[in-house]
């Protein structure tokens, strides 16, 4: 076989190691660069790279069987919703099981990625060293660069209230005996409000808009393990699930929460098994959006005020690639145009793993993406024609605009099962295209062949 291209993977979190395993098992040479001293990315509490959002009491909100890689099940001794320490240990075991730890360069940050005159990728590392590769897989995650309220609330620059983003939260001692306001209705907001409710003087949950709250269990099973037949039109599936959720929780307005202004599945729902219970116990009080920060009080849009020592902004994250020049590859307002969330239409030698947001875990999707990328690098999958590829991207964005609430949170949203089905179909179609053209390698092995001197 013609020499395969060399690949750099940026990030050894859950998506990066899935891509690394795919390359390793297919004989594609690669180096994975990880800024931390260990595997796991966002799931490593106190990660030395400073990018993890994990906190001491964190448990996953997707079930074990929905999160695990297809060819490496989590231990049956794990609970349905494991603790972050168990997830981090699972990732370590995954890497050792498939035997590619020696291809990961720990405590090595990619400071810059750019192409040289010959079109080969040059990676400048944080120690100043430069290394060259034929292709890149970007797996730096999208839950590490906090997005603060835009615009900032009046009084934010004069108040004595402690203001923090959910990303910096570590443990509940932050809230002990304090008046706490949590802003948001996503998973982080619900989780932190529940954590606060056990130790704070009081906790208020401020909502910018309504959200569907999904219980962790339904009919005695993890909610995300309920059958989801992709052959049934999405509209029908959505209405069925909506009725099931309402049967389990009742109207959210009865708890003082805002009614969702959208149908189930038209925005990312929130998974929580405890939030309604804590509201029912009076330890969490729902409030509308924040209007203004006073010295030691927060005023809400209904005119009410509460005393406040700490406010936590659970306002999401920005999609950023600090190693790329912005005019090369960027995601302004969290928008980036990719074919099926993986292939860049202009830079055909850079791929993205795990840059999506499903209802469910990213890991199985990143695993499928890694195998897809490996197919392509070996010439066993061919992309559609450029015009067809661009048309697919446009159709995808049009479908998302029609389906989801307009928000920076939903620019990379996908349906877990539908995405896997569609990806499998596209891999099969691309395999047929590759076979028809003799399976040429899409990226030549120039960096390792010595075309560009070190």
N, C-alpha and C positions, 0 to 999 in steps of 0.2 A: 504494500500500500504506500501511496505517496505520504511523505512525512506530514504528520498532523500539526496544526498550529499550536503554539503555546498560549496559555490563557492565564490571566491574572484575575483572581476573585477578590473583591474588596469586601471584607466582613466575614467573620466566622460565627455569626449568629445562626438561628434556626434555618434561615433560607440559604445562607452561604454554605453551610455544611451539607445541605441537601444537594446543592449544585456541585459541590466538591465531590461528593460520593458518586454522582452520575458521571463526572469526568473520569474519576479514578477507575470505576468499573468498566469504562469503555476505552481505557488506554490513552486518554488525551492528557498530555503533559500540562500541569498547572501549578501555580503557587497561590496560596490563599493568605492574604495579609490581614492580620487582626490587631487592632490597636490595643486590645486588652491582653492580659496575661493568661486568659483562659477562654474556653468555648462558651457560647450561650447567649451573648449579646444582651438583649433586653431582659432575659430571664436570670441574669446574674445579679443578685442583690449586692449593692456596694461595688459594682463593677469598676475596675481601675480605669477604664476608658471614660468614665464620667457620663456615659450615655444611657445607662439603664434607668428605666422608670419603675423597676421593681421595688416594692416596699416589704417590710418585715412580715406582715401578715397576709401577703398576696397568695391567692389561689387562682387557678385558671377558671375562666367562665365559659369555656367550651369543654365538653367531656373528654375523658382520656382516650376513648376509642375514636373520637372525631379528630383528635389532635395528632395522634401517633402517625409515624411514617408507615407506609403500606408493608414494607418488608422488614420492619423492626418494631414489633408491638411493644407497648409499655408493659412493665410487669403487672401481672394480675393482682399483685398485692397492693398496687396503688389504688387509692380511692377513685371514685368517679371524677372528682374535681381535685387533682393533686395540688400540693403546695409548691411554691416556686423552687424550693430546694430539690424536690423530686424531679421537676422538669429539667433543671440544670444538670442533675446527675444523669438523666436519660440521654441528654445531648452528648455528654462526655462518653457514655457507653456506646452510643451510635457511632461516633468517630472511631473509637478503638475497635469496635466489632468489624467495621469495614476496612480498617487499617490504613488510614491516610493522614494520621496525626503529623507525620514527619513532613507533610507538604504544607503545613500551616506555619506561618512565621508570626509568632506571638510578639506582643509589645512592639509592633511595627506598624506605624500609621502611614497611609498614603497621603502625602501633603498635596501632590498635584499629579493629574493625569492629562497628558497632551500628546498629540501626534507630531512626529518629526517630519522632515521633508519627504521621506519615503513612505509616509503613511503608517509607520509602525508606532505603537503606543509606547510612550516613555513615562514611566512612573517615578516621580521623585519622592523618596521616602523621608520621614521626619529627621533622619540623621544626615540627609543630604545626598545619600547614594541614589543612583539612577539605574533602573532596570527596565528592560524592553520586552514587550510581549506582542503577539499578533492580535489578540482579542482580549476584551474585558468582560467580566460579569460583575455587575454592580449589585451588591447585597448589603448595603450600609443601613438598611432599615428606614422606617418613616415614623418612629415614635421616640425621637430623641431631641428634636429641635423645637422647643415649646413655642406655641403661638399664643400670644397674650391677647386680651380683649382689644378689638379694633372698632372704633377708636377707644382709647383709654377712658375710664369713667371720670367724670368731673370729681375733683378732690383727691385723685390718686396721688398727686404730688405734694399734698399738704397734710394728709391724714397721718395719724400715729398708729393706725391699724397695720399689723404685719400682713403684707401681701406676698403670696407665693403661688407658683404654678404647681399643678398636680405632679409634674415631673420630678420636683425636688422633695416630695413627701417621702419620709422614711419609716416613721413609726408613730403610734398613737400618742406618745408622750408630748408630741407637738401640740396636741389639743387638750391635754389634761387640765381640768378646772377652768377652761376658757370658754368664752362665747365665740362660736365658730359659724361662719357663713361659707357654704360650698356653692359655687356657681357652676351650673351645668346639669345636663340630664343624661349624659352618656355613662358608660361603664365605670370610668374612673370616678365621676362625681358620686354615683350611687355607692360605690365601694368605700370611698373616703367618708361620705356622710354616715354610713353605717359604722365604720371604725370610730369616728368622732363621737357618735351617739353613746358609746359605752364609757367614755372618760371625760367628755366635755361638760361644762356647766349646762350648755344647751347648744343644739345644732339647728341651723336653718338651711334649707336647700332651695336655692334660687334658680328658677327655670327661665331660660330665654325663649324656649318654645316647648311644646309638648313632645313626648316620646312614648313609644310603645315599650312596656316593661314585660319581659319574658321571664317566667319562672324557670328555675333550673330543672325542675322535675314536672312531668305531666304523666298521669296514669302509671306512676311508679317508675318511670324511666327518665333518663336525661332528655330534656326537651329536644336537643339537637339530634337525637337518635331516632326521632319519629320518622316514619317512612316519607320520603320526598321523591315521588315519581316524576322524573323530568319529561316523560311523555305526555303528562297532563298539562294543558296550557297554564302559564304562570298565573293568570288572573283567577282561575278557579282555585289553584293551590293557595293563593294569597287569601282569598275569602274564607276558605276552610280554616287556615291557621289563625286568621283574625278572630273567628268565632271561638276557636279553642282557647286562645289567649284571654278573650273577654270572659269566657266561662270560668277560667281559673282565677282571674284577678278582679273581675267586675270593672265597671267604669272607673277610670283613674280620678275623675272629678270627685268621687266620693271620699277620696283620701286628701283632697285639697290640691291635687296636682292638675296642671292644665291638660285639657283634652288634646290629644294629638290632632294636628291640622292636616293629616295625611293618612292614607290607608296603610295597613301593615305591609312592610316590605318596600315602601316608597322612601324610606330613610333607614339608616342603621338602627335597629332596635337595641334596647338596653337589657342585658341579662342580669337579673338580681333575684336571689331567693330570700332576701331579708329586708329590703327597703320598705316594703309595705307594712311588714310586721313592726319595724321600728317607728314608722309614722303612726301606726295604730297604738303604740305604747306611749306616744307623746314625747319621745326623745328627739324626734326630728320634726320640724315644722316647715311645710312647703311655703315658698314665697314666690312672687313674680320676679322679673328681672331687676337687677340693681340699677338704680337711677343715679346715685351719688354717694361718695364716701365723705362722711364728716369726720371730726376728730376721733371720736371713739364710738361712732355709730354708723350704720349703713342704712340708707334710705332706699326704698324700693319704688317701683313705678306706680304702685297703688297709693303712694304717699306715706305708708307706714315706715317706722324706724325700729331698729333693734340694736342693742349694745353689741359691739363686736371687738374682739381682740385679734382674730386671725380670719382672713378671707383667702380661700383657695380657688384659683381660677382653673377649672377643668375645661379648657377651651381648645384642646386639640394641639396638633403639631403641624409644622411646615415641612413640606417635602423639599429637601435640599441635598445637594451633592457638592460639598465644599472643595473637593479635589478637582472639579471641572471649572473652567472659566465659564461664566454665566452665558456668554454669547456662543459657547460651544454646545453645552447641554444644561438645561435648567428646567425648573417647574414653577414658573410664575403663577401665583395664586393657586398653587398645588395642581396645576394643569400641565400634563406632559403627554404628548402624542406618541403612543406606542402601539404596535400591532399585537393585539391580544395580551397587552400588558408586559410584553417581553422584548420585542424586536423594535429597534429604533429605525424609522423609515429613511433617515439620511445616513446615519453612521451604522453600516451593516456589520461592523466588527465589535459592537458593544451591545450587551444584553442585560436585562434586568430580572432579578429573581426576588420574589416576595413583595413586589411593589403593587400590592392590591389589598383590599379591605373586604373580606367576606363576612357573612353571618356564619361563623364557624372559624376554625383555625386556619392560619396561613400555611402551616407546615406541609400538609398533603398537596397543596397547590404548588408550593415552591418545589416540592419533590418532582411533580409532573413537569414543571417548567424546566428543571435541571435536565431531566431525561430528554426533553424536547430540544434544548440547546445542544446537548451532546449529539443527538441525531443530526442536527444541522452541521455541526463542526466536522462530523465524519462524512458529510456528503450524502447522508441517508434521508435528509429532509430538505426540500427546496421551497423557498418562499414563493408566494404568488408574484405575478408580474407587478412591477412598481405601481401601475395605475390601479390594479385590483387591490393591492395592499393599502394604498392611500384611500381608496373608496371604502374599504372595510373599516379603517380608522374613523372616517367621517360617519359612517353608519353607526358605529359603536357609540360615538359621542352623541349622536342624535337620539339614539335609543336611551342612553343614560339621562339625557336632558328631559326626555318624556317620562321616564320611569321614576327618577329620584328627585327629592326635594333639592332645590338649588342651594348648594353649600360647599364650602371648601373641604368638608369632610367626605363628600361623596364623589370626588373626582376619580377615585380608583376603586369604587365599590364594584363587587361582583357577587353573583349567587354561587355559593360553594359547589353544589352538585351540577348546576347548569354549566359552570365554567369548565369543570373536568370533562363533561360529556362533549362540549364544543371543542376543547383542546384535543381530545382523542380523535375526533373527526378531522380536525385540521392536520394533525400529525399523519393520519392515513392519506389524506389528499396530497400533502407535501411529499410523502414517501413515493406516491405514484408519479408526481412531477419529477422527483429526483431520478427515479428509475428510467423515465422516458428520455432523460438527458445524459445517462451514463454515470450518474452520481459524481460529478466533479466536486472537489472541495471548494466551498465558497470563500474561504480565507486561506491564502498561502502561508506557509511556515517560513516567513522571511526573517523573523527576529532570531530564531534558533539556528537558521541556516548560515548565518554570518553575513547576510546582505547588509546589515547595519553594524559596524564595528562597535564594540563596547567602549 
